[in-house]
């Protein structure tokens, strides 16, 4: 009898996949999802979060989510230290309590990726 147990990397990938799906769903729920991608030069910004060319919700949709999906799908290591929440707190300050579910998800993604072995 073979006793198969999933590797911790497999479990981590499944957890992160679930969080990414939740993030996309919440962005759509909050009407922060865009049907039109930004121009290519905006995506090529050298600044963190493309803060000079994109709003945070655009960066999440067009940079963060696609990059993490590619890493998962190609079996590459996920980032070991992620800290989106501090910027999100500042970027979404004006929306207040309305975006708390989104903020909780961002915090959970930060914590999950940073806590991985």
Secondary structure, 3 states (H helix, E strand, C coil): CCCCCCCHHHHHHHHHHHHHHHHHHHHHHCCCCCCCCCCHHHHCCCCHHHCCCCCHHHHHHHHHHHHHHHHHHCCCCCCCCCCCHHHHHHHCHHHHHHHHHHHHHHHHHHHHHHHCC
